[in-house]
Amino acid sequence: MVLLLCLLAWGLAWRTKELMRLKQEFRLLRDTSTEYNLLLQQKNQDLLEKQNHEIHIATLKERNRIAREIHDNVGHMLSRSLLQSGALMAVNQQENLKEPLNALKDTLSSAMDAIRSSVHGLHDDSIDLESAITDLLSGFANYQVSLDYDMGRFVPSAVKYCFISVTKEALANIVRHSKATKISLTLREHPSFYQLVVEDNGTGADRTEAQGIGLLNMKERVDSLNGHFSVSSAHGFRIFVSVPNNADRRN
């Protein structure tokens, strides 16, 4: 009887242990499945974002191509027509043709202004800020470069031109006046303003004075958008720019 009870107890203990093992395996399998599902969702999201970005870039390139086509073809034809109308007005001797020729020239001038405005708008819209900044940094392979880009897809043209110009000048100043080995760029969109920060770990004499003209050019560009511009040389060199998100003027 005792032996039977021992065997029964051992059997129950074994079944309990096996049940716990199976439960643990089930939990592990469930957790692994959940992890894989989350990873798959993230991969799909990354792929979707990449596809959307590629579509966005392709759209910008197409806008740029259209702008070039309009400028090179329609713009040139209108310019030639304006010259021809001016030549006709110069040699015209008939009073009854003066007013129609003036009207023709005014119409062509208006068309040329409209074309220029459209081409300018298409070209501005075709600039992708992240790609432009990345291209600028591609020439600094000898530096340890980091880029933190967190901007919306649609950035006002004036802000794009401002940030590209400031970044160009800041990078040029780093090469000319700094012994830096690291460059850090941050571009971020906040609810009420756009932010650009350029930092390096360079040292040297009074870099603020050495970079005077370059810093002045950057400040004037930012001031034209009612933005804020400041520099700091406490640890390396830091340029801080903020521009209100209602800055829609073109430079």
SELUMNU-585124 format. One record per residue: residue in three letters; x, y, z of N, C-alpha, C, O in turn. Coordinates in steps of 0.2 Angstrom, whole numbers, plus 5000, padded with zeros to 4 digits. Example, Ala and Ser with C-alpha at 12.3 -4.5 7.8 and 13.67 -1.06 7.14 Angstrom:
ALA506649725039506249785039506649845039507149835042SER506449895035506849955036506450005039506750065040
END
This chain:
MET500449945000500050005000500450065000500350114996VAL501050065004501450125005501850134998501850184995LEU502050074995502350074988501850104983502050144979LEU501250084983500750114979500650184979500650224975LEU500650214986500550284987501150324985501050374982CYS501750294986502350324983502350334976502550384973LEU502150274973502150284965501650334963501750364958LEU501050334966500550384964500850454965500750494961ALA501150464971501450534973501950554967501950604965TRP502350504966502950514961502550534954502850584951GLY502050494952501750504946501450574946501450614941LEU501050594951500750664952501250714951501250764948ALA501850704955502350754955502650764948502850814945TRP502750704944503050704937502550744933502750784929ARG501950724933501450764929501350834930501350874926THR501450854937501450924939502050964936501951014933LYS502650924936503250954933503150964926503351014923GLU502950914923502850914915502350964913502451004908LEU501750974917501351024916501651094916501451134912MET502051104921502351164922502851184916502851234914ARG503151124914503651134909503251154902503551194898LEU502751124901502351134895502051204895502051244890LYS501851234901501551294902502151344901502051404897GLN502751334903503351374902503451384895503651434892GLU503451324891503651324884503051364880503251394875PHE502451354883501851394879501951464880501851504875ARG502151484886502251554887502851584883502851644880LEU503351544883503951564879503751574871503951614868LEU503351524869503151524862502751584861502751614856ARG502251594866501851654865502151714865502051764861ASP502651724869503051784870503451794863503551844860THR503751734861504151744855503751764849503951794844SER503151734849502651744843502451824843502451854838THR502351844849502151914850502751964848502652014845GLU503351944850503951984848504051984840504152034838TYR503951924837503951924830503451964827503551994822ASN502851964829502352004826502452074827502352114822LEU502752094833502852164834503452184829503452244826LEU503952144828504552154824504252154817504452204813LEU503852114815503552114808503152184807503252214801GLN502752204812502352264811502852324810502752364806GLN503452324814503952374814504252374807504352424804LYS504452314804504752304798504252334792504452374788ASN503552314793503152344788503052414788502952444783GLN503052444794502952514795503552554792503552604789ASP504152524794504752554791504752554783504952594780LEU504552494781504552484773504052534770504152564765LEU503452544774502952594771503252664771503152704767GLU503552684777503852744777504352754772504452814769LYS504752704771505252714766504952724759505252764755GLN504452684757504052694751503752764750503852794745ASN503452784756503252854755503752904754503652954751HIS504352894758504852944757505152944749505252994746GLU505152874747505452874740504952904735505152934730ILE504252894736503752924732503853004733503753034728HIS503953024739503953094740504553124736504553174733ILE505153094736505753114733505653114725505853154722ALA505353064723505153054716504753114713504753134708THR504253134718503753184716504153254716504053294711LEU504653264720505053324720505453324714505553374711LYS505753274712506153264706505753284700506053314695GLU505153254700504753274694504553344694504553374688ARG504453374700504253444700504853484697504753534693ASN505453464699506053504697506153494689506353544686ARG506053434687506053424680505553464676505753494671ILE504953464678504453514675504653584675504553624670ALA504953604681505153674681505753694676505753744673ARG506153644675506753654670506453654663506653694659GLU505953614662505653604655505253674654505353704648ILE504953694658504553764657505053814656504953854652HIS505553824660506053874660506453874653506553924650ASP506653814651507053804645506653814639506953834634ASN506053794639505653794633505153854632505253894628VAL504653844637504153904637504453964638504254014635GLY504853974643505154034645505554064639505554124638HIS505954024636506354044630505954074625506054124621MET505454034623504954054618504654124619504554164615LEU504454134626504154194628504654254627504454304625SER505254234629505754294629505854314622505954374620ARG505854264617505954274610505354314607505454364603SER504754294610504154334607504154404610503954454606LEU504454414616504454484618504954524614504854584613LEU505554494612506054534608505754544601505854604599GLN505354494599505054504592504554564592504554604588SER504154564597503654614598503954684599503654734596GLY504454684603504854754603505154774597505154834595ALA505454724593505654744586505154774582505254824578LEU504554744582503954764578503754834580503554874576MET503754844586503554914589504054964586503855024585ALA504654944586505154994584505155014577505255074575VAL504954964573504954984565504254994563504155014557ASN503754994567503055004565502955074564503155124568GLN502555094558502455164556501655174556501455224554GLN501255124558500555134557500255144564500355104569GLU499855194564499555214571499055164573499055154579ASN498755134569498155094571498455024573498054984576LEU499155014573499454954575499854964582500054914585LYS499955024584500255044590499955014596500254984600GLU499255024597498955004603498954924603499054894608PRO498754884597498754814598499454784599499554734603LEU499954814597500654794598500854804605501154764608ASN500654864608500754874615500354824620500654794624ALA499754804618499354754621499654684621499654654626LEU499954674615500254604614500954604618501054554622LYS501254654619501854654623501754654630502054614634ASP501154684632500954684639500754614641500854584646THR500354574636500154514637500754464638500754414642LEU501254474634501854424634502254434640502454394643SER502254504643502554514649502254484655502554454659SER501554484655501154454660501254384660501354344665ALA501254354654501354274654502054264656502154204659MET502554304655503254284657503354294664503654244668ASP502954344667502954344675502654284678502854264683ALA502054264675501754204678502154144677502154104682ILE502554134671502954074671503554074676503654024679ARG503854134677504354144682504154124689504454094692SER503554144690503254134697503154054698503254034703SER502854024693502753954693503353914693503353864697VAL503853934689504453894689504853904696505053854699HIS504753964699505053974705504753934711505053904715GLY504053934711503753894715503853814715503953784720LEU503853794709504053724707504753704710504853654713HIS505153744708505853734710505953734718506253694721ASP505653784721505653784729505353724732505653694736ASP504753704729504453644732504853574730504753524734SER505253574725505653514723506253504728506553454727ILE506453554732506953544737506753504743506353524746ASP507153444744507053404750507553424755508153414753LEU507353454760507853474765508353424768508953434768GLU508053364770508453314773508953284768509553274769SER508753274761509253254756509753314755510353294754ALA509553374755510053424754510553424760511153434758ILE510353424766510853424772511253354771511853364773THR510953304770511353244769511953244764512453224765ASP511753274758512253284753512853334755513353324754LEU512653384759513153424762513653394767514253404766LEU513353344771513753304775514153254772514653234775SER513953234766514353184763515053204761515453154760GLY515153264761515853284759516353294766516853314765PHE516053264771516453264778516553194780516453184786ALA516853154776517053084778517553084783517553034786ASN517953134783518553134788518353154795518753144800TYR517653164796517453184802516953134805516653094801GLN516853134811516353094814515653134814515653174818VAL515253114810514653154809514053124811513953064810SER513553164815512953134817512353184814512453244815LEU511853154812511253194810510653174813510453114813ASP510353214817509653204820509153244816509053304818TYR508753214812508253254808507553234810507353174809ASP507153274812506453264814506053324812505853364816MET505953324805505553384802504953354798505053294796GLY504453394798503853364794504053364786504553394784ARG503653334783503753324775503753394772504153404767PHE503253434774503153504770503453554775503153584780VAL504053584773504353644776504353704772504553694766PRO504153764774504153824770504853834766505353814769SER504753854760505353864756505853904759506453894759ALA505653964762506154014765506553974771507053994772VAL506153934775506553894780507053844777507553844780LYS506853814772507353764769507953804766508553784768TYR507853864763508453894760508853924766509453924766CYS508553944771508853974777509353914780509953934782PHE509053864782509353804785509953784781510453764783ILE509853774774510353754770510953804770511553784770SER510753864769511253914769511653914775512353924775VAL511353914781511753914788512153854788512753864791THR511853794786512253734787512953744783513453724785LYS512853764776513453774772513953814775514553794775GLU513753874778514253924781514553894787515153904788ALA514153854791514353834797514853774796515453774799LEU514753734791515253684789515853704786516453684788ALA515853764782516353794779516853824785517453824784ASN516553854790516853884795517253834799517753844802ILE516953774800517253724804517853694800518353684804VAL517853694794518453674790519053724791519553714791ARG518853794790519253844790519553864797520153884797HIS519153864802519353894808519353844814519453864820SER519253774813519253734819519653674817519853654812LYS519853644823520253574823519753524825519953474828ALA519153524823518653474826518753414822518953404817THR518453364826518453294823517753264823517553214820LYS517253304827516553284827516153334825516253394827ILE515653324821515153374819514453344821514253284819SER514053384824513353354825512853404823512853464824LEU512353384819511753424816511153404819510953344819THR510753444821510053434823509553484820509653544820LEU509053454816508553484813507853464816507753404815ARG507453504819506853474822506353524822506453584822GLU505753504821505153544820504753534826504553484829HIS504653594829504253604835503553634834503453654828PRO503053634838502353654837502453734834501953754830SER502853774837502853844835503453864831503553924829PHE503953824831504553844827504953794825504853734827TYR505453804820505953754817506553774820506753824821GLN506953714821507553724825508153694821508053634818LEU508753724821509353704818509953714823510053764826VAL510253654825510853664829511453634826511453574824VAL512053664825512653644822513153644828513253694831GLU513453584830513953584835514553544832514553504828ASP515153564835515753534834516153534840516053574845ASN516653494840517153484846517753524845518253504848GLY517853564841518453604839518653654844518253674848THR519253664844519553714848519953774844519953764838GLY520253814847520553864843520553934847520153944852ALA520853984844520754054847520054074846519654034844ASP519954134847519254164847518954154840518954194836ARG518554094840518254074834517654124832517554134826THR517354154837516854194836517054254832516754274827GLU517654274833517954334830518154314823518154344818ALA518554254823518754224816518254214811518354224805GLN517654194814517054174809516654234808516054224806GLY516854294810516454354810515954364804515354374805ILE516254364798515854384792515354324791514754334789GLY515554264792515154204791514554204796514054194794LEU514754214802514154224807513654274806513054274807LEU513954334803513554394802513054374796512454394796ASN513354334791512854314785512354274788511754274786MET512554224792512054174795511454214799510854204798LYS511754264803511254294807510754334803510154344804GLU511054374798510554414793510054364790509454384789ARG510254304788509854264785509254244790508654244788VAL509454224796508954204801508454264803507854264804ASP508854324804508454384805507854404800507354424802SER508054384794507554404789506954364789506354384786LEU506954314793506354264795506054274802505654234804ASN506354334805506154344812506354294817505954274821GLY506854254815507154204819507654224824507754284825HIS507854174828508354184833508954154832508954094829PHE509554184832510254164831510654174837510754224839SER511054124839511554124844512054074843512054024840VAL512654094846513254054846513554044853513354084858SER513853984854514153964861514753934860514853894855SER515253954864515953914863516153884870516753884871ALA515753874874515853844880516253774880516753764883HIS515953734876516253664875516153654867515653644864GLY516753664864516753664857516453724854516553784856PHE516053714849515653774846514953754844514853704841ARG514553794845513853784844513453834841513453894844ILE513053824836512653874833511953854833511753794832PHE511553894836510853884837510353924833510453994834VAL509953904830509453944825508753914827508653854827SER508253964828507553944828507253994824507354054824VAL506753974820506354014815505553994817505453934817PRO505154044818504454034819504153994813504354004807ASN503653954814503453914809502953944804502653914800ASN502854014805502454054801502954094796502654134792ALA503554074795504054104791503954084784504254034782ASP503554114780503354094773503654144768503454134762ARG504054184770504354234765504854204761505254154764ARG504954214755505554194751506054244751505954304751ASN506654214751507254254750507454254743507954294741
END
